Amino acid sequence: MAKVVYRPLRFKQETQNFGGIMADAANKYSQNVPGKFYVDIQCIDCDACRETARELFTRYDDGGYSYVKKQPETPEEEESCQKALEGCPVDAIGANGDASDQIRA
């Protein structure tokens, strides 16, 4: 019988002391709408961002990951998106995308 080897996930708490693994705009999913916030290929489909900012994030069912479906337009939405970024267990949410595409209220 083949031996199965499991690779542990690298969560934020594990990596913070070593500089962390930050989201990379070069590796963001194409489904993200243009703008400041995005989800990259580190997403583990944990649902945290969708629970935190339901109006801004959604799931790509075919790929099994989240992406930004709408950029924040109000201070409340911006705060909600920032909370999702801070709550992401694998740092898959970035906030250094193309901010020039972002619409401000």
Summary of the structure (lengths in Angstrom):
residues: 105
radius of gyration: 14.6
end to end distance: 60.1
largest distance: 60.1
contacts: 279
relative contact order: 0.25
helix: 30%
strand: 13%
